[in-house]
Amino acid sequence: MVDAKTDTNTDMDSTEFSKYVMDRMQQLEVKNDLLRTQYQRIEGEKQQAEDQRIRYEREVRKLKSELDKLKTTPQLIGMLVEVLDDGRSIIRSSTGPEFIVGTSQFINEDDLKPGVQVALNKEHLSIVSIIPMTRDPAVRGMEVIESPDIGYDQIGGLDKQIESLREAVELPLTKPEIFERIGIEPPKGVMLFGPPGTGKTLLAKAVATQTDATFIRVVGSEFVQKYIGEGARIVRDVFEMARKKSPSIIFIDELDAIGAKRFTDAGSGDREVQRTLMQLLAEMDGFDPRGEVRLLAATNRPDILDPALLRPGRFDRLIYVPMPNREARTQILHIHTAKMNLADDVDFDHLASLTDGANGADLKAITMEAGMYAVRGEKDAVYLKDFENAIKDTLVPVSKPNMYTEGMFA
């Protein structure tokens, strides 16, 4: 009996111990999970702190770098004139005088060419770096990226002028082998002249559309600048950009703004315009070859242009764009009304007879005004009466001398 009780007590102790062990294990597992969670949170906070520390260090380095830049000794800008045999160079500083200076060993000797801009140490005037030549944003903006949606078929009554323009501008760029075979040089420049509104700028837009060459458009007044030398610099930059992007076409609209005749008694502003004109003359036909760069210009006032502009070698071909005759006015009216809903009574020959003395711009305004008459009347089409009313409203008789058919271009 004693042995049975002893075995029973032993079994009870073993069960209680097992239960105790299991409970203790569960407690330790819960505590272990809690510690693991705390550890992961602390590790996350540690990583965030490390990332923040790295971010702060980067910001400190950036601020120190910016501070070092602000503390950098200012440098002078000069132009390299000549490289001497002993490794030194002749430079012209921005203040005017020329100096013989040394060159940093970290500069590639092949990049040291006369005419490049260099940065000079302020104390010793030695060359420390080469400054890339900057281009005026206004000059870069003169390049026509998207060609105008204008074709020769949208220009009426100027077939002869279109043919001359294509021979002088397009053909040298598209088929240069023809000129080489014949043994002649193509025309360097073409000037379009004639009354306002006859289609000179429209012809230039068509050239921009028809050719794959870089088209650079500049208005003559954009060459006129406030400060001395700025206009000449812009002229140089325009021709330099045209040479780099050749084949190219430079179109100067309103040439008379920069190309007027020179006078000896000119004021200070006129003298600056004349300096710019002389730079333009040098770029058009100077020592530097133009390459595959064609020049196209337009003006309403050929009578005031400087004779140096008009000589062969600069503008080899002068194309007169006249006022449209009756047949040309008929073609122009057809072109401007191609997308309009016209009534059956519209007679273009009759309208052409009523618009004697109107230019292309006038005819476009007439078609637009005729359409407005139809809109006001809520009509389904534009009638002949609408065109007749538009002609009365648009055409105002103006008496003025014809300087294009009289005088030097007669």
Secondary structure, DSSP 8 states (H G I E B T S, - for coil): -HHHHHHHHHHHHHHHHHHHHHHHHHHHHHHHHHHHHHHHHHHHHHHHHHHHHHHHHHHHHHHHHHHHHHHS--EEEEEEEEE-TTS-EEEEETTS-EEEE-B-TTS-GGG--TT-EEEEETTT--EEEEE-----HHHHTTEE-S--S--GGG--S-HHHHHHHIIIIIHHHH-HHHHHHHT----SEEEEE-STTSSHHHHHHHHHHH--SEEEEEEGGGG--SSTTHHHHHHHHHHHHHHHT-SEEEEEESGGGT-B---TT--HHHHHHHHHHHHHHHHHSSSS---SEEEEEEES-GGGB-HHHHSTTT--EEEE-----HHHHHHHHHHHTTTS-B-TT--HHHHHHHTTT--HHHHHHHHHHHHHHHHHTT-SSB-HHHHHHHHHHH--------SSSSSTT-
